[in-house]
Amino acid sequence: MKKIVILGAGYAGLKTVVELQKKAAKTAEITLVEQNDYHYEATSLHEVAAGNVAPEHISFGIQEVLSPAVKLIKDRVVKVDPDAKQVELAEHAPLNYDYCVMALGFVSETFGIKGAAENSLPMANVDQAEQIAHHLNEQMEQYRADHNPNHLKIIVCGAGFTGIELAGALYDARKRLAKVAEVDPAAIKIKMIDASPRILPMFDDKMKDYAIKLMQKEQLTLQGQAAIKEIKPGAVVYQTKDEQLHEETAGTIIWTTGVSGSPVMAASDLPQRRGRVMVTDHLTAPDYDDLYVLGDVAAVMPPDGKRPYPTTAQIALTMGIYAAKDLAARVTGGQRPGPYSYHSLGTVASMGNTHAFGVAMGMKYYGYPASVIKKMIANKSLIETGGVKELLAKGRFDLYH
Ligand SMILES: Cc1cc2nc3c(=O)[nH]c(=O)nc-3n(C[C@H](O)[C@H](O)[C@H](O)COP(=O)(O)OP(=O)(O)OC[C@H]3O[C@@H](n4cnc5c(N)ncnc54)[C@H](O)[C@@H]3O)c2cc1C
């Protein structure tokens, strides 16, 4: 039997396994390696970070969705040697493969900004999101003890998709946090700092203006066109358009300026940029047609060849479906699918539980209806990886407010 090894059980990796076990469990030996024993919905990390939902709410045990034919190894992947066709693991013997799927996802990217790694809180996995929630609670408790208003200040570095979704979730969290601090919710100040000349480039002007109005209504401050130069312990140093340097203190500083692909890609000596490998039209690494690279560690060029598609859970899931089909054909001797192609169904950004905006299936949505669409998108992802059982247990059914 051919050996297929899948690395990472995020959207791309778990979707590959779930599909592949239906098609090829009898013709291939399938092994999944993941550092956690759970799958988590990375698209909801901001909700955990704000403390609005528990980590269990956005995760489920991987074993629950695996067929008995699939072997699960809980370990950390160190690197892949594509020439030797071998995977090095932190605590297990190396694994040999005939086909390998690398789907190791994203890590927080500091772009080398001084002090960012040491003095701000990243939000790129469940542990980090939980740490943010814990830190926020501690700050509120400290305020209650010493009344230093700095404990009530939260700075979100970056006002991209993730930063804005986080700020919206923090707005929802204010009431609860204010109770801990024994203050009025309005006393908790949330500010985003972002360098780009225009926020939310994936949306048109009308939608961007809607987002800005919503931020104003929710008293979320946006310091735009401000390049972060350094993060000091408890302070962000940034430069505004007029070249003035500013230093702003806060009890909580969260880093959401960007992500890169897993460092395992560089450790494996694959041709990569910021942890992403430009894949072939069969989603394999250049020169290694037995090594699939999926999700946030991959760069997929659209037909116009201008810029790779943005890395999203949506594209990661479609890559998993494609890789499973292609692999199943290869191990069963069936007809391989044609080249991979992708059609985005749209993007919806949430700002708290009941507000959102975005485009889905070609239609624009704002406010509460958009928040319902956002929850339906999350439910669709959940059913894709966890099936009906996980959807019923963890789905978002609080559609009416
Ligand atoms: C707050 C937030 C909101 C987002 N919202 C959206 C959205 O609305 N829509 C959308 O489409 N996308 C959204 N995204 C982006 C989306 O979450 C990512 O594109 C998606 O998670 C990528 O999927 P993946 O399978 O490549 O990797 P991941 O989901 O990151 O999964 C990678 C898996 O690999 C495991 N792993 C990593 N390294 C190792 C190792 N060395 N050894 C073993 N296991 C390892 C991890 O534990 C994890 O289980 C959002 C992201 C964030 C942070």
The ligand as an ORCA input file, in Angstrom:
! r2SCAN-3c Opt
* xyz 0 1
  C      -8.979     36.097     13.440
  C      -8.976     35.483     12.076
  C     -10.104     35.575     11.279
  C     -10.120     34.995     10.013
  N     -11.260     35.068      9.272
  C     -11.346     34.424      8.083
  C     -12.562     34.426      7.346
  O     -13.543     35.061      7.744
  N     -12.605     33.721      6.198
  C     -11.542     32.987      5.737
  O     -11.687     32.306      4.704
  N     -10.360     32.993      6.392
  C     -10.232     33.692      7.553
  N      -9.041     33.689      8.258
  C      -7.859     33.019      7.675
  C      -7.907     31.525      7.946
  O      -8.081     31.278      9.316
  C      -6.616     30.840      7.457
  O      -6.412     31.184      6.114
  C      -6.773     29.320      7.606
  O      -6.797     28.982      8.973
  C      -5.656     28.553      6.909
  O      -5.937     27.188      7.006
  P      -4.763     26.106      7.027
  O      -5.412     24.780      7.021
  O      -3.776     26.428      5.982
  O      -3.991     26.347      8.394
  P      -4.421     26.438      9.921
  O      -5.878     26.660     10.084
  O      -3.487     27.434     10.511
  O      -4.054     24.987     10.478
  C      -2.733     24.536     10.556
  C      -2.675     23.329     11.461
  O      -1.334     22.841     11.476
  C      -0.923     22.589     12.806
  N       0.537     22.779     12.880
  C       1.209     23.926     12.644
  N       2.535     23.732     12.751
  C       2.696     22.439     13.082
  C       3.840     21.621     13.300
  N       5.081     22.097     13.184
  N       3.645     20.319     13.590
  C       2.380     19.794     13.685
  N       1.281     20.527     13.473
  C       1.427     21.813     13.169
  C      -1.695     23.601     13.626
  O      -1.801     23.186     14.990
  C      -3.030     23.635     12.905
  O      -3.916     22.650     13.387
  C      -8.980     34.292      9.527
  C      -7.833     34.209     10.331
  C      -7.811     34.793     11.582
  C      -6.589     34.680     12.444
*
